[in-house]
Amino acid sequence: MGSPHPHPEHYRQVLGSLQYLTLTRPDIAFSVNKLAQFMHSPTDIHWQAVKRLLRYLRGTASLGLTFTKRTSILLQAFSDSDWAGCPDDRRSTGGYLVYMGDNLISWSSKKQPTVARSSTESEYKAIANVTAEVMWLGSLVHEIGFPNALPAKLWCDNIGAALFDK
C-alpha cells in the first residue's frame, strides 16, 4: 500500500536511530519493530508512521527508564503475544518484560519465527522465550554474588498457556 518512499536510505537511517533509542525507551519497541519490517521497501505510509512516532517522542521526552534503590532481587517477568497478528505472513509477535524488584532490566518484542496454530501456542512460545531470559538473568545474578532466595515469577494472560504450572 502506498507509493514507494523517494528516499529509502533516509527511512533506514531514522529507523536505525529509533532502534538504538529503544534501549532506554521500551515503550516504542513494538512500533519500531513493526516499522523495521519494511526497511527494504518503505512506502509513504511507513514514513508517515515514522513521523507520528517522532512526534510522540517529542511529546514524551521526559519519559524513559529510571532505576530505584534495590528493594528486592525478585525477578518477575510478564509475557504476551498477538496470535497471527501480521496479516502478511500470519506470524505472531511475542514480547516480554523482566523486572528485578521495581526496575525494568530486560525486554523484547519480536516476530515469532513460525506460524502458531492457536493463541495458546503463540503465548506458550512467548513464555518459552521469557523463561530462557529469566534463567539466564538468574544465573547472572547468582554469578555476581547475589543469592537467589526466591524463584522468579512469570505472568501471562492466556489460561491455556498458564495451565502448564498445574
C-alpha positions as CSV (number, residue, x, y, z in Angstrom):
1,M,0.0,0.0,0.0
2,G,1.2,3.5,-0.7
3,S,3.8,4.7,-3.2
4,P,7.5,3.9,-2.7
5,H,9.3,6.4,-0.4
6,P,11.6,8.6,-2.5
7,H,14.5,8.3,0.0
8,P,14.6,4.8,1.4
9,E,18.1,5.4,2.8
10,H,16.7,8.3,4.9
11,Y,14.0,6.0,6.2
12,R,16.6,3.3,7.2
13,Q,18.8,6.0,8.9
14,V,16.0,7.3,11.0
15,L,14.7,3.8,11.9
16,G,18.3,2.8,12.9
17,S,18.4,5.7,15.3
18,L,15.0,4.7,16.7
19,Q,16.2,1.1,17.2
20,Y,19.1,2.5,19.3
21,L,16.6,4.6,21.3
22,T,14.6,1.5,22.3
23,L,17.5,0.8,24.7
24,T,16.1,3.4,27.0
25,R,12.5,3.7,25.7
26,P,10.9,0.2,25.7
27,D,7.5,1.9,25.1
28,I,8.4,2.3,21.4
29,A,9.9,-1.2,20.9
30,F,6.8,-2.7,19.3
31,S,6.3,0.2,16.8
32,V,9.9,0.3,15.8
33,N,9.9,-3.5,15.3
34,K,6.9,-3.2,13.0
35,L,8.4,-0.3,11.0
36,A,11.7,-2.2,10.7
37,Q,9.9,-4.9,8.8
38,F,9.7,-2.5,5.8
39,M,13.3,-1.3,5.7
40,H,14.0,-2.7,2.3
41,S,11.0,-1.2,0.6
42,P,9.3,1.6,2.7
43,T,6.3,3.5,1.4
44,D,5.0,6.9,2.1
45,I,2.6,5.3,4.6
46,H,5.5,3.8,6.6
47,W,7.2,7.2,6.5
48,Q,4.0,8.8,7.9
49,A,4.1,6.3,10.8
50,V,7.8,7.2,11.5
51,K,6.8,10.8,11.7
52,R,4.0,10.0,14.0
53,L,6.4,8.1,16.2
54,L,8.8,11.0,16.2
55,R,6.0,13.4,17.3
56,Y,5.2,11.0,20.1
57,L,8.8,11.1,21.2
58,R,8.9,14.9,21.1
59,G,5.8,15.0,23.4
60,T,7.1,12.4,25.8
61,A,10.8,13.5,26.0
62,S,10.7,13.3,29.8
63,L,9.9,9.6,29.8
64,G,12.4,6.8,30.0
65,L,13.8,4.2,32.2
66,T,14.5,5.1,35.8
67,F,16.2,2.9,38.4
68,T,15.5,3.0,42.1
69,K,17.5,1.6,45.0
70,R,17.3,-2.1,45.2
71,T,14.4,-3.2,47.4
72,S,14.3,-6.8,46.2
73,I,16.2,-9.1,43.8
74,L,13.0,-11.0,42.9
75,L,12.8,-11.5,39.2
76,Q,9.3,-11.0,37.7
77,A,8.5,-11.5,34.0
78,F,5.5,-10.5,32.0
79,S,4.8,-12.2,28.7
80,D,2.3,-11.6,25.9
81,S,1.8,-12.3,22.2
82,D,-0.7,-11.5,19.4
83,W,-1.8,-14.6,17.7
84,A,-1.3,-14.3,13.9
85,G,-1.1,-10.5,14.2
86,C,0.8,-10.0,10.9
87,P,-1.8,-10.0,8.1
88,D,1.0,-10.7,5.5
89,D,2.5,-13.9,6.9
90,R,0.2,-14.8,9.8
91,R,3.0,-14.9,12.3
92,S,2.6,-13.7,15.8
93,T,4.6,-11.1,17.7
94,G,5.7,-12.1,21.1
95,G,7.2,-9.9,23.8
96,Y,8.2,-9.8,27.4
97,L,9.4,-7.5,30.2
98,V,11.6,-8.7,33.1
99,Y,11.8,-6.7,36.3
100,M,14.2,-7.1,39.2
101,G,12.4,-5.6,42.1
102,D,10.8,-2.4,40.7
103,N,13.4,-2.0,37.9
104,L,12.9,-3.0,34.3
105,I,16.1,-4.8,33.3
106,S,15.2,-6.7,30.1
107,W,12.6,-6.6,27.4
108,S,12.0,-7.9,23.9
109,S,9.4,-7.7,21.2
110,K,9.9,-9.8,18.1
111,K,8.0,-11.6,15.4
112,Q,7.9,-15.4,16.2
113,P,9.9,-17.5,13.6
114,T,7.0,-19.9,12.9
115,V,3.2,-19.7,12.5
116,A,1.3,-20.6,15.6
117,R,-1.8,-22.7,15.2
118,S,-3.6,-21.2,18.2
119,S,-3.4,-18.3,20.7
120,T,-2.2,-20.8,23.3
121,E,0.7,-21.9,21.2
122,S,1.7,-18.3,20.4
123,E,1.6,-17.5,24.1
124,Y,3.5,-20.6,25.0
125,K,6.3,-19.6,22.6
126,A,6.5,-16.2,24.2
127,I,6.6,-17.8,27.7
128,A,9.4,-20.1,26.5
129,N,11.4,-17.1,25.3
130,V,11.0,-15.2,28.6
131,T,11.8,-18.3,30.6
132,A,15.1,-18.6,28.8
133,E,15.8,-15.0,29.6
134,V,14.9,-15.3,33.2
135,M,17.0,-18.4,33.7
136,W,20.0,-16.5,32.1
137,L,19.4,-13.5,34.3
138,G,19.0,-15.6,37.4
139,S,22.4,-17.3,36.7
140,L,24.0,-13.9,36.1
141,V,22.6,-12.5,39.4
142,H,23.9,-15.6,41.2
143,E,27.3,-15.4,39.5
144,I,27.9,-11.8,40.6
145,G,27.2,-12.7,44.2
146,F,23.5,-12.2,44.9
147,P,21.7,-15.1,46.5
148,N,18.6,-16.4,44.6
149,A,16.3,-16.7,47.6
150,L,13.0,-16.7,45.7
151,P,12.1,-18.3,42.4
152,A,11.2,-15.9,39.6
153,K,7.5,-15.2,38.9
154,L,6.2,-15.5,35.3
155,W,3.0,-13.8,34.3
156,C,0.9,-14.4,31.1
157,D,-2.6,-13.6,30.1
158,N,-3.7,-16.9,28.5
159,I,-5.4,-19.6,30.5
160,G,-4.4,-22.4,28.2
161,A,-0.7,-21.5,28.3
162,A,-0.8,-20.9,32.1
163,L,-2.0,-24.4,32.8
164,F,1.5,-25.9,32.5
165,D,2.2,-25.0,36.1
166,K,-0.6,-27.1,37.5
